Amino acid sequence: MNISREDLRKLIKEIVLQLEQDKAKEQFKDNKKQTMAIVFPRKWDKKYYRLLAFINRQNSVHLVAVVSDEIDDKYLQLLEMEGVFDEFITLSEYEKNTCVADMVLFAVFPRNNCIRLCLGLTEDKIDLIVKRQWEKGKQISIFKGGLDELTGLEPAHYRSKIEKYYKELESYGIITS
């Protein structure tokens, strides 16, 4: 097959142009930020300070603070002053939003939600967030320091049952240290 020099140049230009377009598309995909929602489900909990000590500003991740509807303004300002969050929304707003984050991290995960999660029940906003994430195949994490601690004064059978629920959560791979 004979091809003229001019046709060869055109063909090479077309190939180079196509390669540049493909490269630009790949770079756009790589530059798209993942979204991570960090849920602060209670008014304020001293356990939040522990998690805040671990959170750093991420340039590759869009960090959204999902806060309790009842959070005091002074604590909301404290979260804002951390300078790590790109956006702040309430639990109610997040619940109404049909978008799903690439990952959700719970700063605190109440015991009742732990039990319902293990039993597959959905009764409140926190349960709904978990259900929605799992239905979309997205990641969920629970800050280990945010689980309700047992005092040791509870009846042995109750304590044993709650510890089983916590172990079940660990088996799901959603508890982080």
C-alpha positions as semicolon CSV with decimal commas, in nm:
position;residue;x (nm);y (nm);z (nm)
1;M;0,000;0,000;0,000
2;N;0,143;0,330;-0,108
3;I;0,062;0,643;0,085
4;S;0,163;0,992;-0,006
5;R;0,379;1,200;0,218
6;E;0,096;1,451;0,267
7;D;-0,154;1,177;0,362
8;L;0,100;1,034;0,608
9;R;0,140;1,376;0,772
10;K;-0,239;1,412;0,804
11;L;-0,266;1,065;0,952
12;I;0,011;1,136;1,206
13;K;-0,154;1,469;1,300
14;E;-0,487;1,294;1,354
15;I;-0,324;1,025;1,570
16;V;-0,137;1,285;1,778
17;L;-0,456;1,491;1,818
18;Q;-0,649;1,182;1,930
19;L;-0,373;1,087;2,177
20;E;-0,374;1,440;2,322
21;Q;-0,753;1,429;2,363
22;D;-0,733;1,090;2,536
23;K;-0,459;1,217;2,765
24;A;-0,667;1,526;2,854
25;K;-0,967;1,304;2,938
26;E;-0,751;1,086;3,167
27;Q;-0,610;1,391;3,344
28;F;-0,963;1,523;3,399
29;K;-1,063;1,191;3,556
30;D;-0,754;1,198;3,779
31;N;-0,819;1,558;3,886
32;K;-1,178;1,492;3,988
33;K;-1,188;1,510;4,365
34;Q;-1,334;1,230;4,568
35;T;-1,595;1,341;4,822
36;M;-1,565;1,240;5,185
37;A;-1,842;1,323;5,429
38;I;-1,748;1,329;5,797
39;V;-2,062;1,294;6,007
40;F;-2,087;1,462;6,347
41;P;-2,429;1,320;6,450
42;R;-2,462;1,459;6,803
43;K;-2,497;1,813;6,933
44;W;-2,136;1,806;7,050
45;D;-1,932;1,524;7,188
46;K;-1,586;1,547;7,341
47;K;-1,494;1,247;7,120
48;Y;-1,504;1,485;6,823
49;Y;-1,179;1,640;6,943
50;R;-1,002;1,303;6,904
51;L;-1,109;1,272;6,542
52;L;-1,027;1,635;6,465
53;A;-0,670;1,568;6,577
54;F;-0,639;1,314;6,292
55;I;-0,804;1,513;6,014
56;N;-0,572;1,705;5,785
57;R;-0,649;1,929;5,490
58;Q;-0,668;1,714;5,178
59;N;-0,619;1,870;4,837
60;S;-0,733;1,557;4,654
61;V;-1,048;1,509;4,863
62;H;-1,352;1,735;4,898
63;L;-1,425;1,721;5,273
64;V;-1,784;1,780;5,382
65;A;-1,874;1,818;5,749
66;V;-2,222;1,680;5,810
67;V;-2,329;1,821;6,146
68;S;-2,621;1,760;6,378
69;D;-2,914;1,994;6,326
70;E;-2,886;2,088;6,695
71;I;-2,516;2,178;6,697
72;D;-2,437;2,500;6,884
73;D;-2,296;2,785;6,679
74;K;-1,979;2,799;6,890
75;Y;-1,897;2,438;6,800
76;L;-1,980;2,493;6,436
77;Q;-1,737;2,786;6,441
78;L;-1,479;2,559;6,602
79;L;-1,516;2,313;6,314
80;E;-1,492;2,597;6,063
81;M;-1,176;2,728;6,231
82;E;-1,007;2,390;6,179
83;G;-0,982;2,494;5,814
84;V;-1,001;2,141;5,677
85;F;-1,361;2,127;5,556
86;D;-1,468;2,250;5,213
87;E;-1,838;2,249;5,299
88;F;-2,076;2,229;5,597
89;I;-2,427;2,084;5,585
90;T;-2,672;1,957;5,843
91;L;-2,786;1,598;5,880
92;S;-3,130;1,697;5,751
93;E;-2,983;1,858;5,440
94;Y;-2,763;1,555;5,378
95;E;-3,057;1,320;5,424
96;K;-3,261;1,511;5,164
97;N;-2,967;1,521;4,923
98;T;-2,979;1,225;4,688
99;C;-2,607;1,242;4,613
100;V;-2,386;0,989;4,783
101;A;-2,033;1,063;4,900
102;D;-1,748;0,842;4,786
103;M;-1,679;0,775;5,152
104;V;-1,854;0,852;5,481
105;L;-1,672;0,862;5,813
106;F;-1,874;0,877;6,135
107;A;-1,700;1,072;6,411
108;V;-1,935;0,910;6,662
109;F;-2,157;0,610;6,606
110;P;-2,423;0,574;6,876
111;R;-2,486;0,233;7,026
112;N;-2,847;0,221;6,906
113;N;-2,731;0,278;6,549
114;C;-2,472;0,005;6,590
115;I;-2,741;-0,241;6,699
116;R;-2,976;-0,140;6,417
117;L;-2,696;-0,163;6,162
118;C;-2,617;-0,518;6,271
119;L;-2,987;-0,608;6,256
120;G;-3,039;-0,442;5,917
121;L;-3,286;-0,183;6,046
122;T;-3,327;0,176;5,924
123;E;-3,497;0,414;6,166
124;D;-3,313;0,746;6,169
125;K;-3,091;0,974;5,959
126;I;-2,770;0,792;6,052
127;D;-2,917;0,454;5,955
128;L;-3,036;0,604;5,626
129;I;-2,690;0,736;5,543
130;V;-2,541;0,389;5,601
131;K;-2,811;0,220;5,396
132;R;-2,773;0,467;5,108
133;Q;-2,393;0,429;5,104
134;W;-2,412;0,050;5,097
135;E;-2,681;0,046;4,830
136;K;-2,451;0,252;4,606
137;G;-2,147;0,035;4,689
138;K;-1,970;0,323;4,861
139;Q;-1,738;0,309;5,160
140;I;-1,835;0,365;5,523
141;S;-1,602;0,404;5,819
142;I;-1,663;0,451;6,188
143;F;-1,398;0,617;6,402
144;K;-1,320;0,354;6,667
145;G;-1,288;0,622;6,935
146;G;-1,642;0,729;6,850
147;L;-1,812;0,407;6,961
148;D;-2,002;0,425;7,288
149;E;-1,789;0,268;7,558
150;L;-1,915;0,019;7,808
151;T;-1,867;0,107;8,175
152;G;-1,823;-0,249;8,296
153;L;-2,114;-0,204;8,536
154;E;-2,369;-0,334;8,288
155;P;-2,505;-0,687;8,332
156;A;-2,262;-0,939;8,185
157;H;-2,508;-1,070;7,926
158;Y;-2,586;-0,718;7,800
159;R;-2,215;-0,628;7,783
160;S;-2,145;-0,951;7,594
161;K;-2,421;-0,878;7,343
162;I;-2,298;-0,522;7,275
163;E;-1,940;-0,645;7,236
164;K;-2,068;-0,897;6,977
165;Y;-2,229;-0,612;6,783
166;Y;-1,901;-0,417;6,788
167;K;-1,715;-0,726;6,664
168;E;-1,972;-0,764;6,388
169;L;-1,903;-0,406;6,281
170;E;-1,533;-0,489;6,273
171;S;-1,610;-0,789;6,052
172;Y;-1,781;-0,549;5,807
173;G;-1,448;-0,368;5,785
174;I;-1,596;-0,030;5,873
175;I;-1,428;0,050;6,203
176;T;-1,112;0,259;6,174
177;S;-0,860;0,331;6,446
